[in-house]
């Protein structure tokens, strides 16, 4: 009987892998055999896949052809489909451009109506209160200046002095019965007002962008008119403005 069989019979002690020492815990976990086995299997699997791909590339027929070769191209290392060019007549192109201009003008008209509707609802009260202005009061002498009370002069509550709109007098406040509003309801109303102002701002910006696109389309249409002389460039177009051209003055009969 061989020596290794005797050792197996007697029962050799299985030595466990040691853990990471305390002074080396800052370096992370100590890799065990099972961790190495997973990493090695993953590496071997990837190497086998690369070997198979190299073999397929070497055995590929150089005369093979398929239509995707001419219908796609490499763009920064990525295969992308080529855009198919469609042939259109000059009348068709003019019609499509006219429809584009009409659509942009229609969308701009809708945005302008929505802006007008929101402005009529909000009245821009908060903006009016933030706009600085002056209110001059005339008094008779210096003694009256020292004892002058703005709230008493305007006959309103002192808490309403900062408001330039909707500032009722004390006589009106005594007659008005205000509803009881808790903090949650007040916070909800303030949130709705903030959302309305945010929507108004976004619609104004969108209407401005549509106006720029409309101006660019109109300018492009004018440049295609061959009956007019070539204009002089005054200002190049940008993301925030349309280009500006100057045509020579022509006398019309």
C-alpha positions in Angstrom: 0.0 0.0 0.0 1.4 3.4 -1.0 2.2 6.1 1.6 -0.5 8.5 0.4 -3.2 5.8 0.9 -2.0 5.3 4.4 -2.2 9.0 5.1 -5.7 9.1 3.8 -6.7 6.2 6.0 -5.2 7.7 9.2 -7.1 10.9 8.5 -4.8 13.9 7.8 -6.0 17.2 9.3 -7.4 19.7 6.9 -5.6 23.0 7.2 -7.9 26.0 6.8 -6.8 29.2 5.1 -5.8 31.9 7.5 -7.8 35.1 7.8 -6.5 38.6 7.2 -4.2 39.7 10.0 -5.3 42.7 12.1 -2.4 44.9 10.9 -3.3 44.2 7.2 -7.1 44.8 7.4 -6.5 48.2 5.8 -5.5 46.4 2.6 -9.0 44.7 2.3 -10.1 41.1 2.4 -7.5 38.4 1.9 -8.4 36.4 -1.2 -9.3 32.8 -0.5 -9.0 29.9 -2.9 -12.7 30.0 -3.8 -12.4 33.7 -4.7 -9.3 32.9 -6.9 -11.2 30.0 -8.5 -14.1 32.3 -9.6 -11.7 34.8 -11.0 -9.6 32.2 -12.8 -12.7 30.6 -14.3 -14.0 34.0 -15.6 -10.6 34.7 -17.1 -10.3 31.3 -18.8 -13.9 31.7 -20.2 -13.0 35.1 -21.7 -9.8 33.8 -23.2 -11.6 30.9 -24.8 -14.2 33.3 -26.3 -11.4 35.5 -27.8 -9.7 32.4 -29.2 -12.9 31.3 -30.9 -13.5 34.7 -32.4 -9.9 34.8 -33.7 -10.4 31.4 -35.3 -13.7 32.5 -36.9 -12.0 35.7 -38.3 -9.1 33.6 -39.8 -11.5 31.2 -41.4 -13.8 33.9 -42.8 -14.2 34.0 -46.6 -12.7 37.3 -47.9 -15.1 37.3 -50.8 -18.2 37.2 -48.6 -20.6 40.0 -49.2 -23.8 41.2 -47.5 -25.8 44.4 -47.9 -25.2 45.7 -44.4 -21.6 46.4 -45.5 -22.7 49.3 -47.7 -25.7 50.3 -45.6 -23.8 51.0 -42.4 -20.6 52.8 -41.4 -18.3 53.1 -38.4 -18.8 56.2 -36.4 -16.3 56.5 -33.4 -16.1 52.7 -33.2 -19.8 52.1 -33.4 -21.8 50.7 -36.3 -24.5 53.1 -37.4 -27.1 52.9 -40.1 -26.6 55.2 -43.1 -29.4 57.7 -43.6 -31.2 56.9 -46.8 -31.4 59.9 -49.2 -34.8 60.6 -50.6 -35.2 62.4 -54.0 -37.6 65.2 -54.0 -38.5 67.8 -56.7 -38.0 71.5 -56.1 -41.8 72.0 -55.7 -42.0 69.2 -53.1 -39.1 70.8 -51.1 -40.7 74.2 -51.2 -44.0 72.7 -50.0 -42.3 70.9 -47.1 -40.5 74.0 -46.0 -43.7 76.0 -46.2 -45.5 73.5 -44.0 -42.6 73.7 -41.5 -42.9 77.5 -41.3 -46.7 77.3 -40.9 -46.3 74.6 -38.2 -43.8 76.7 -36.2 -46.0 79.8 -36.5 -49.0 77.8 -35.3 -47.2 76.4 -32.3 -45.9 79.9 -31.4 -49.4 81.2 -31.6 -50.6 78.5 -29.2 -47.8 79.4 -26.7 -48.6 83.1 -26.9 -52.2 82.4 -26.1 -51.3 80.2 -23.1 -48.9 82.9 -21.9 -51.6 85.5 -22.2 -54.0 83.3 -20.3 -51.6 82.6 -17.4 -50.6 86.3 -17.1 -54.3 87.2 -16.9 -54.7 84.7 -14.0 -51.6 85.5 -12.1 -51.5 89.3 -12.6 -47.8 89.2 -11.7 -48.6 90.4 -8.1 -45.3 89.1 -6.6 -43.3 90.9 -9.3 -45.1 94.1 -8.7 -44.3 93.9 -4.9 -40.6 93.4 -5.7 -40.3 96.4 -8.1 -38.9 99.3 -6.2 -40.7 102.7 -6.5 -41.4 105.8 -4.4 -44.5 107.1 -2.7 -44.1 110.8 -1.6 -46.2 112.2 1.2 -46.4 116.0 1.8 -46.6 117.4 5.3 -46.9 120.9 6.7 -44.0 121.1 9.2 -41.1 119.1 10.8 -43.2 118.2 13.8 -45.6 116.3 11.6 -42.7 114.5 9.9 -41.5 113.1 13.3 -45.0 111.8 14.2 -45.9 110.7 10.7 -47.4 107.2 10.5 -47.6 105.6 7.0 -50.2 102.9 8.0 -52.4 105.5 9.6 -52.1 107.8 6.5 -53.0 104.9 4.2 -55.7 103.7 6.6 -54.5 100.1 6.4 -52.8 97.5 8.5 -49.0 97.8 9.1 -48.5 94.3 7.8 -49.8 95.3 4.4 -47.5 98.2 3.8 -45.0 96.2 1.7 -47.8 95.3 -0.8 -48.4 97.5 -3.7 -51.5 95.6 -4.9 -54.5 94.3 -3.1 -53.9 96.5 0.0 -57.4 97.0 1.5 -58.2 99.7 4.1 -59.1 99.0 7.7 -62.7 99.8 7.1 -62.9 97.1 4.4 -61.0 94.6 6.6 -63.5 94.9 9.4 -66.4 94.0 7.0 -64.6 91.1 5.3 -64.9 87.7 6.9 -61.7 85.8 6.2 -61.9 82.0 5.9 -59.9 79.8 8.4 -56.9 78.4 6.5 -54.5 76.0 8.2 -50.8 75.7 7.4 -51.2 72.7 5.1 -53.8 74.5 2.9 -51.7 77.7 2.8 -48.6 75.6 1.8 -50.6 73.9 -1.0 -51.8 77.3 -2.3 -48.3 78.6 -2.3 -47.1 75.5 -4.1 -49.8 75.9 -6.8 -48.8 79.5 -7.3 -45.1 78.6 -7.6 -46.0 75.9 -10.2 -48.0 78.4 -12.2 -45.2 80.9 -12.3 -42.8 78.1 -13.3 -45.0 77.1 -16.2 -45.3 80.7 -17.3 -41.5 81.0 -17.4 -41.1 77.8 -19.4 -43.8 78.9 -21.9 -42.2 82.3 -22.4 -38.8 80.6 -23.0 -40.4 78.1 -25.5 -42.2 81.0 -27.3 -38.9 82.8 -27.6 -37.2 79.7 -29.0 -40.0 79.2 -31.5 -39.7 82.8 -32.6 -36.0 82.3 -33.3 -36.7 79.2 -35.3 -39.4 81.0 -37.3 -37.0 83.9 -38.1 -34.3 81.5 -39.2 -36.7 79.7 -41.5 -37.9 83.0 -43.0 -34.3 84.1 -43.5 -33.5 80.8 -45.2 -36.5 81.2 -47.5 -35.4 84.7 -48.5 -31.8 83.6 -49.2 -33.1 81.0 -51.7 -34.7 83.7 -53.8 -32.4 83.9 -56.9 -34.1 87.0 -58.2 -32.5 89.1 -55.4 -28.9 90.1 -55.2 -26.6 88.4 -52.7 -27.1 90.1 -49.3 -24.4 91.4 -46.9 -24.0 89.5 -43.7 -24.5 91.9 -40.7 -24.6 89.3 -37.9 -24.1 85.5 -37.9 -26.9 83.4 -36.5 -26.5 81.7 -33.1 -28.5 79.6 -30.7 -30.2 82.7 -29.2 -30.7 84.8 -32.3 -31.4 84.5 -36.0 -28.8 85.8 -38.6 -29.1 89.4 -39.9 -28.6 90.2 -43.6 -28.8 93.5 -45.5 -30.0 93.5 -49.1 -29.2 96.3 -51.5 -32.0 98.8 -52.0 -33.9 98.2 -55.2 -36.2 100.7 -56.8 -39.5 99.1 -57.7 -41.4 100.3 -60.7 
